Amino acid sequence: MQSLKNEFIAQNLSENYNQLTSTEHPIRDECGVFGIMDHPDAATLTALGLQALQHRGQEAAGIVTVDGDRFFAERRMGLVRDNFTKNSVINRLCGNIAVGHVRYSTTGETAMRNVQPLFADMNFGGLSLAHNGNLTNALAIRRELEKTGAIFQSTTDTETILHLIAQSTKVGIVDKFIDALFQVNGAYALIGSLKEQLIGVRDPLGIRPLVLGRLGESHVLASETCALDIIGAEFIREIENGELVSITKNGIESFKPFPLVSERPCIFEYIYFARPDSLVGGKSVYECRKNFGRELAKESHVEADMVIPVPDSGVPAAIGYAEASRTPYELGIIRNHYVGRTFIQPQQSIRSFGVKLKHNANASLIAGKRIILLDDSIVRGTTSVKIVRMMREAGAKEVHFRVASPPITHPDFYGIDTPNQDQLLASNNTCEEMRKHLEADSLSFLSISGLYQALGHPNGRNETTPQFTDHCFTGDYPTTLQDRDGNQVEFQLSFLSTQTTTET
């Protein structure tokens, strides 16, 4: 059966992904996770859930199921729709418990061995694990584990957690999980499956999202509520920061083993990562993004003939901006939805190529007009400068760029593809310098205060206990960054240079 799996995997690898083995960015992660307990169609529902979470990672996907005795795994490079829509694949995933994962490689290289969920056969039985987030001390722990003889099969930080669980001297699986997680720092939303159990857990700050739902007598865990919607599951609640839930046929047990701290969810979920139809922190992501646009219009409006969103990420904010400024909203850029997001593909060469395929100007609408271009964020500026040039080529009289978030000046180590500060446009340039780089007539960003007000905090950011993880804008990292010291970075680059291979 394994040979058939390997043959099927080889046949379905996308050419776009075969060459994506790069160490350009050594440590990053942004993914989506899904799990379901006690449902006869667990594999099918997981595939549907992953399809709803595809925006969180387009490089690879995997599903692991368990039938109460044996585990079954299918892991593929590429999109969910290209790999998990065939009955021949789903039928091999037996069992009523399933865990799924969509991945964008930010920890370790692009390779089949890093596709999750990971699986380990331990002394207490099998365990599959899917992880959204980044650990900030994984390399340091890995070095210590290797000194004791631990052998790693992947280059992901997720495997570190499996090794810590395996080495724990605690008796029960919940206690082993807790013991392991007390040793790690960073961001994580985890879903694990055992023979008769599903486990979900969020880090003490709740940086990465995880929600709980119900489908009949079954329970579901997912990164976002949109994954519950697609399978008709009822949203129950969010898993709280620092909470672990154990789900069996007998129900749900909740554990809160970590010291109580104020939650600090990632503010970028509201700005970019979460799907607009999801709820995050009890708030509609779509309405939050419209509010960003409204606040931006208050702060930095300019007279223009129309507001044009950079699709699709800039659409809600552009609607809010247009409403608040009473400026006509127009679809001046048409997007080809069959090309992947540039921010969620590993190599810069592919990002640049993708921009040419993704967007086309509605020239008959734009010619001779003063336009406001609105996007949710500027990271590298790769897409933005090309969009501005496209507007000029289409005959725009003026091009004013508005950004519905503050300038990104610091790298992220908790799950966003911005690890190197020199790649961040705002890190090394003033607003005027960025304006010139983008070739725009004017450029303005939403302020930190405006961002927080749009999220329902009228007094803005609490400088003593910030309401969100917002280090990309402020440099205020909520955890230690052990793996980012000089010795660890040198080890990391050396490690990945010896590990990176092209795998199919």
N, C-alpha and C positions, 0 to 999 in steps of 0.2 A: 504493500500500500504506500510505503514511503517513496518508492521509486515512481509510482504514479503521481504522487504529490509533487515531487521534484520536476517531473516532466510537465505537469500542468502549470506550475509556477513559471518555468522557463518559457512556455508558450505565451504566457500572459504578461510578461514584463514589457512595460512601455519603453520605447527607444529613448524617450526623454529622460527616463530615470536610470537607464543602464550606465550612463556616464557621470552621474552625480555623486562621485566620491571625492569630496573636497575637504581640506582642512583649513579653508580660508577663515572660518569662524569656529574655533575649537569647542566652545561650550555654549549651547543654547537649547531651548525646548519649548514648544507650544503644541499641545495635542488635545485630543478629545477622548473621553472614556465613557463606557456604557456597560451596564451589567443588569441582568435580570435573574430572579430567583423563582423557581418552581413554576415554569410554564412549558407546555408541550412543544411550543413553537419558539423556543428560546433563541435558536440560531437565526431564524428568519427575522424575528423582532429586533435582534441585535444588529443585523445587517441594515435594517431600516433606520434604527437609531443612529448608527454610524453615518448613514447617508445624510441625516439631518445635521450631523456634526462635521461634515466634510470640510466646511470652511475653516476648521481649526487645524487641519493638517491634510495635505494632498499628496504626500510622498509615498505613504504606505499605510496598510490597514491589516488588522488581524482579528480573529475570533477564536477563543478557546471555550469549549463546552465540556460538561461532565455529566455522566449518566448515573451518578451515584457510586460508580466504581472506577470507570476509565475516563481519561481525559482525551479530547480530540482537538487538534489545532490546525488552522489554516491561516497562513501569513503570506501576504503578497505585497509587492511593490506596485504602486499606482493607486487609482481611485477605487472607491467601494463599488461603484456601478460597473466597473470593468472586471471585477473579480468575485463579487459576492451576489450576483443576480442569477447565477445558473443553479438549477436544481441539483446538478451533479456535485457541486461544492457544498451547498447547504445540507444535502442528505448525508454527507460524511460527518457533519457536525452533530452528533447524537447527544441527547441529554436535555434536561429541563433547567439547567443552570448554564449561563453563558456570560462571558466577559469579552468586550470588544474595545478596540483602540484604533484611532487614526493618528498618524504621526507626521510631524515635520522635523527633520533631524537637526537638533541643536545640541544634543549631548551625544558625542560619538559620531562616527562617520556614517554616511549613507550605505547601508548594507543589510542584507536579509537577516543577519544574526541579531540586528538591533530592532527588528520589527517586533512590536508587542501585540498582545500580552506575552510576557516572559513566563516560562514554566520551569518549576523545579520539583523534583521528586525527593521529598525529605523523609526523616524518620517517622513523622506523624502522618505522612501521605503526600499527595500531590498538592501543589499550590500554583495557581496562575495569578499574575499581577499586571495591572495596567496603571500607568502613571501619567498624570498631567502636571507639569511643573519642572523645577530644577532644584536639585540639592546643591547647597553652596559649600559643603565640606565632603562631597563624595570622593574626590581624589585622595584627600588625606586619609579617609577611612579605608579606601581601597588599598593604599600602600601598606597600612597596618594589617589588613586582612591577608594580603599576599605574603607578608612576613610569617604568618601562621600557617601557610600552605594552601590558602584559598585559591581556587582556579576559576578565573572569570571567562565566560563564554561570549561576552559582548563588550562593547565599549560604552554602554549607557550607564547613567547614574542609578537607574532603576534597579539594576542587578545588585547594587550595593545593599539595598534594602533586603533583597532575598537572602543574601549571605548573612546579614545581621540576624534575620529571623532564624535561619538555620543554626546559627551558633548560640542562640539564646538558650539559657538554662532554665527558663521559665517552663511551666507545665502546659497550660492551655494555650491554644492558638491566639486568642485575644491578648493574653499576657505577653506572648512572644512578639506580636505586632507592636504592642506598646513599648516593650523593652527595646526593640529595634528603633522605633521612631524617636525615643528619647535621645538617641545618639546622633541623629541627623539634624541639620539646619537647612533652612530654605523653604521652598514652596512645594506643596504636594497635595494633590487630590488623587487618592488611590482607590482602586476597586480590585479586590482579590476574591478568588473562588477556591473553595475546597470541595470535597466530595458531596457534602450536604449543607453547604454554608456559603453565604456571600458576605463580604466585608467591605465597608466603605469608610474612608477616613479623610479628614482635612487637616492641614497643618494648623498649629496653634493660632496663627494670625488670620487664617482663612483666606490666604492670598489667592488661591485657585478655587474656582467654583465647583460645587457638587450638590445635586438636588436628589430628593427622594420622591418617588411616585408609586402609584398603585394601579394595577391592571387586573381587575377582578380579584382573585385571591393571590395574585402574584405581586411582588415588589420589584421596583426598578430604581437603579441609580444611574445618573447621567451628569455630564458636564453642564448641560443647559436644559431648560424646560422645553425648548423646541423639539428635543429628542423624545420627550414624553408625548408631546402633541402628535407627532407623526404616527405613533402606535396606538393612540387613543387612551393613553394612561392619564390618570388624575394626578395633578401635582399636589403633594402633601406638604412638603416644607423643604427648606434648604438644610443640608447637613451643617451644623454649626461649626464655627472655628474651634479647632482642638477636639472635635467629637469623633468618636469611632462608633459605627453601628454594625452590629452582627445580625444578619438576617437568616433565619432558618424557616422550616415549615411551621414551626411553632410561633413565629412572630419576630419582632424586632427588639433587640436589647441595645441600649445606648450607654456609652462609656465616655467620661470626660476626665481623662487621667492627667492632663497637662495643667500647669499653673494657670489660673485665670488671668487673661490679658484681654485688652480691647481688640476687637477684630479690625483688620486693615486689608480688606479685599483689594485686589488690583484694579486701579481706576481705568486701566486700559481695556478691561472687559466692556465697560460702558462706551468707550471711545471707538474701539475698533473690533475687538475679537468676537464678542458675543453676537449672535444673529439678532437682527432688529426685533424679531417676534418673540424673543426670549424675555423672561423676567430674571433680573439679577438683583439680589438684595431687596426683593419685593417691588422693584421698580421696572417699568417697561423700558427696555433698552431703546426702543424707537422714540418714545416720548423724551427720554433723557437727551438723545441726540438732537431732537428738534429744539430742546431747551438750550443746548450748546449754541445752536445757530441764533436763537433769539438773543442770548446774552452777547454774542459776538456782534450782532447788529447794533446793540446798544453801545458797545464799546468802540467800534471802529467802522461805522457805516461810511460809504462813499456813494455819491450820486452815480447811477448807472442805469442802463436800459433794461438789464435783465440779470438774474442770478442763475448761474449754471453750475450744477453739481458735477464733481468728478465721480462718475458712477463706478460701483454702486455705493461705495463707502461714504461718499459725501452727500447722498440724497437726503436723508432725514434732516441733517443740519441745514442744508440749503433751503429746505421747505420752511424751517423755523426762521431762518434769516430773512427769506422773502416775505413771510407773514409780518414779522416785526418791523421791517423797513418799508413795507408796502411797495416792494419792487417786484415786477413780474418774474415768475419762476419759469424757466424754460429748459427743455432737454436739448442742450446744445452739443452734447457729446453722446454718441451712440456707442454702446459697448458690445463687443462680441463675447457672449457668455461661454463660449467654448474654449476660451483660453484661460489658464490658471492665473490666480492672483500673483502679482510680482513679489509681494511681501512674503509669500508662503512657498517659495521655491528656492533651493539652496544656492545656485551659482549666479553671480552677477551677470555673466554673459547671457544666461537664459532670461534673467529679468529684463535686460535691455532689449533683447529680441522680442520678448512678450509684449512690451509696450507698443511696438509697431503693429501688432496684431489685434490688440485689445480695444483701442479707441479710434473713433473717426469723428471728425468735426461735422456738424450740421451747418455747412457753409452758407446756405441760403438764408439761414436764420441769423448768423453771426456777422456777416459782412456789414461793415460800416457802423457797428454797434459798440457801445461801451459795456463791457461785461464784467461781472464779478464771478470769478471762479472760486468754488468752495470745496474744500476737502477736509477730511476728518483729522489728518495729521500729516506732518512731513518728517520722514525718518532720514533717508539718504538724499532725497530730492531727485532720485533717478527718474521717476515718472513725472513729477511736477514740471520740470523744465521742458520736457517733451510736450506736455499738454499745453503749456503757455505758447510754445513755438507753433503748435498746431492751430491755436486760436489766431495767432498772427497770420499764419499762412491762409487761414480761412477769411481773412479780411477784417478782423476785429480792430476797431478804432482805439480802444483802450482795454487793457487786461489787468484787473485788480485781483490779487490772490488773497483769499481769506481762509484761515485755518481754524477749525473748531476745537482746538486744544492748544495748550501752551507749547513753546519750543522744547523739543526733546534734546536735552543737553547732557544726559548721563546714560550710560549703558545699563541694560537690564540683565540680571542673573537669575530671574525667577520664572522665565518662560516666554520671553519675547526675543526675537531675532535682532537684537541690537547690542552685541557684546563688546564691540570695539569702538571706543569713543571717537577715534579719528574718522569713522564712517558716518557719524551723526552730523548733518549739515549745520544744525544750530549750536553744536558744541564748540565749533571753531570760528564762527562767523557772527557778526552783529546782524540785527534785522535788516539794516540797509545793505549789508554785504550779501545777505541771502536774497534780497530783492533783486540786486544786480545779477546774481548767479541765475536766478529763475527768469530773468529778463521781463519782469512784471513792472507795471506802472506804479503799483503800491503793494505792500505786503503787511498783513497784520495777523496776530495770533490771539486766541482767547486767553485771557489772564487766568492765573491760578485761582484768584478770588471768584472770577466769573464761572470757572469750571465747577467749583464747589457749590456756588449758589444755584447753578443749573441742576445740581444733584440733590437739591433740597436742604442745603445748609446756608441759610441767609447770612450768617456771620462769617462765612468763608471757611478757610482752613484753620483747624485748631493746631497751632504751632506746638503745643505741649504734647498732645495726643492726637496726631492726625487721624482723620476718619478713614483714609484710604492709603494704600501703598502707591506712592506717587513719585518715587525716586527718579524716574526718567526725566521729570521736570524740575525736581528740587535737590537731587543728590542725597536725599534722606533715606538711606537703606535701613529697613526694619530688622535685619538679622546680620550676624557676622558673615563675612565673605572670605572664609578661610582659604578656599581654593584659588583666590585671586591674589595672594601674596606672591612675591617674585619667584620663590623656589617652587611653589606649586604650579605656576604658569609655565615655568621652564620644563617641569616634569610632564605637564599636560601636553605640551607641544611635542616633546620627545616621544611620549607614549603614543599619541595619535599617529605620528609619522611612521611608527613601526607597526601599527595595527591596521591602518587604512588599506583596504583591498577592494577590488571590484568583485562583488558577489552577485550571483544570480540564483 
